[in-house]
Amino acid sequence: MLHYFIGNLGHFFVITAFVSALATVFSYFRATVASDVDQKQAWLVNGKVGFFIHTVAVMGIVVTLFVIIKNHYFEYHYAYSHSDKKLPGYYLVSTFWNGQEGSFLLWMFWHAILGIIIIFTNRFWEAPVMTVFATVQAFLTSMILGVVIPGLEMKIGSSPFILLRDAMPDPIFKIQPDFIPQDGVGLNPLLQNYWMVIHPPTLFLGFATTLVPFSFAIAGLWLKRYREWVRPALPWSLFAGAILGLGILMGGYWAYETLNFGGYWNWDPVENAVYVPWLVLVASIHTMITFKNSETALKASFILVISVFILILYSTFLTRSGVLGDASVHSFTDLGLSGQLMLYLLFFLVVAVVLAAVRWKEIPATQKEIDTYSREFWIFVGATVLCLMGFQVLVPTSFPAWNSLMEAFGGTSNIAIPGDQVEYFSKFQIWFAVGLGLLSGVGQFFWWKKIDRKELTNQLFVPLVVAMLGTVVVVNIARVYNLSYALLLFAGLFTVIANSKILISVVKNNPSLSGGAVAHIGVGLMLVGVLFSSGYSTVVSLNNTGMLISRSLSDEFNRENLLLFVNEPRTMAGYEIEYLGERIEPRHKSGYIRKSDIEYTDDPYMVIAKRDLEFNGEKLYSAGEKFEIYPENTFYEIEFRKDGKTRFVQYPRVQVNPRFGNMASPDINRKVSMDLYTHISAPMTEEAKDDWGEPEEILVKRTSQFFANDYVANIESLERVYEIGGQSIDSSFVAIKAMVAVQGERQVYTAEPMLIIGTQSRGGIVPGIIPELGLKFSLMNLQPQTDEITLGISSRQKDWVVIKALEKPWVNVLWLGTLVLMAGFVIAMVRRFREFRLMKSRGLE
Amino acid sequence: MKKSHVFIIIIIAVAVAIIVSSTNDASTYVTFSEAYQLASIGSTKSIHVVGELKKDEDGRVVGIEPGEDKVSFSFIMIDDNGKEQQVFYNQPVPQDFTRSEKVVVIGSYRGEQFFAEKILLKCPSKYQENELNAGV
């Protein structure tokens, strides 16, 4: 039975949301331009009602889509393509924004909530601000409209409520239109990670919040209230700065934990697309604060606040239109919305630019010459550095768009971001970072004190000297023998010290004003953390065996990777390390299980315990128990010892990912001063696992020991079994299982070869494998008279794995710095919001 | 001249410098013949080449040869101009490799051989998939 109702309901909500958004735009527009007070009031009520209806409709879409996903209605394309029945509840939530339609929906959802807050907190600005809000919502809703204009054959938007049979022309739907697949395609296992549950909503809340200051700026231009919009907009800009920053951090942290490129930031176009608006957003906060204090930088505030939102739209266009196609593996699949996205971008770009141009002459500006010793000057320089820093990233990130643009006009352009993005961007960005570090130290002194040349030298003397001494010490201890790195270190330390000095004096007077100092300390810590964790990340998995891993691999690979065989200790980073074998993770209990301790069934997610399973002394499953696993993930247990004692165990992972192939994820051992980051650079291939030598047949007594590839072995038991892989055996067969115990280096391993004898038809042989030792036993024959059995023994290389490990010093300073920065934003936001409330209560909104 | 004007001129100058230097350091999309020429005049810069894997009449990919240890491999790629070239890659075969519609290799010629440092695959996405692969 197809569930038509729920989809139709969803579609109804989408149409309602779209129409109500348009009605809201119209009403609020009329309310803004109406001169008659009563009429204005009437249109305001209309607008309010319109936006409430819109919000209810958006919530309706969200709930409907979630019901479809939650109930596994696989007749719907969205549920089929992004989820399956095995996904736990919290990942069903991430399914929601896995597709493009859902992520548009998430964005709309936040806009709707922010809109409601604006309606309740701002009386004076409600009409013009909500006109902008509703226009944006109309554009966004059109992206999920899924309506085809008859006659023109033009599709507007891509609906999340489309039926599978309409999305996929599979022949089965011709024969059986009511066909519903049993299960969905599922969520990419790479995204089945808790960060992917909270990262997208945070990021989109940040995106959505940038609309608020933009709307206030447009409203300011529109109503010719050039000065007044800044106060209500500023707390929102700070909020956006904190949330967007947090979202970016979460993305970086997820990448650090999950991807194997060895870092938290890869300068991928998708990452750059959020980084650039965030930098400009931070710059706009600075100019807005300057304006609030000294009535300067108003024009700059307009330009920057508008730029932030336009940049958000531009990055949306880049990541969703398919234009990045060849340049990024992360971009969304092209839904054919590029025209609509372009229109969305151009509409706001043109409206904002035209409006600003028309009003430009009227925007008040100080005619006074800027003094080099004024705080305004230094903050302005800082904001400029932030913008240029973003601009440097924006230019190469736009190469693919530039190529497409040239092609559209008949020209040719073939520029591309270099393959080594990290090196390419870092060598430019480091100098901007040095500038930022120095400016955020010096600028803060100007901020708090009216300063002349002499006073400045007095104030700066101590922090400068301390920072210099600190730099000299650290340079020598950590061997920072690189000019740009040493400068960055100095800039970072200087900011931390200078701002700490200011923080101390500010806290004494008024702690609520400490946001700026706290935020800048965070920036300094981040710079130092980035410098060490990225600049001084060292490879510790050095090949000290004197043997090449493989001649066909590059020298670098041979030098920087370690080939580990099971149970053969190596030394690395001052530890004795030993690879213990492949592990698998159960779905509902935490722990790792030896791959050869489980028996597979027809269902790849279901396995049976061959024996009692323990992890760290805790019993997980009893022998014969059936349980669920994550079949796509393999973990490689590596023990780290020092002085004969086990210090820790790492489980780096390889995931067989349906979209990206083999994905290696590191395991990280965290210490205060450094992270030890280990990932698999080459897992043992299936071919190597199947590369068995010629079997050797031996006749063994039940009770005596024998040698298998130089290991001592014996037959533990011989018994008849009635089940294989959870399935009972047909009574015309007799299955005998032998338990072969082999004394390995560290433990006794067992193999369970089986002989199946058919009474009517031919039986078969099921070999028992000990992958760790590279041994395969086949039970060939039984001689009950002599109590002997014929055993086939073949061997291959013991299980191996190639690892790469890095030490990342002081990465915790980076995480700490980011959190301090966020805290600074929050302190400042609270202060500005209080100020706004205070002024509002006095009737000065 | 006012100080703010000087300031604006400096900003513009820096912006222009950024554009020029970013573009100068940029890589380019080229064909194999152009890449070969670049290498023969001594350029060691990595470039991008877009193309497809070589396929036989039945649409099967041909020319993939694993390295001795199976952790590296080489394959035959045909660029947009139809030129065939063997490409070496120092990593295992990516999983969806043979299913890819389009391949972008980033690397350079060393002698007669093209060595890829990075491979980007464009796989047919789920949205364009016309057949169900589950539950049928």
Interface residues (C-beta under 8 A of the other chain):
Chain A: F74 S81 D84 L164 A167 M168 P169 D170 I172 P181 Q182 D183 G184 V185 G325 D326 A327 V329 T333 D334 L335 E369 I370 T372 F380 T384 L388 F391 Q392 V395 P396 F399 N403 N414 I415 A416 I417 P418 G419 D420 Y424 F428 I549 S550 R551 S552 L553 S554 F557 V656 N657 R659 F660 G661 N662 A682 T685 E687 A688 V802
Chain B: K2 K3 S4 F7 I11 V14 A15 I18 I19 S21 S22 T23 D25 A26 S27 T28 Y29 V30 K45 S46 I47 H48 V50 P66 G67 E68 D69 K70 V71 S72 N90 P92 P94 Q95 D96 F97 K102 V104 I106 G107 E117 K118 L120 L121 K122 C123 S125 K126 Y127 E129 N130 E131 L132 N133 A134 G135 V136
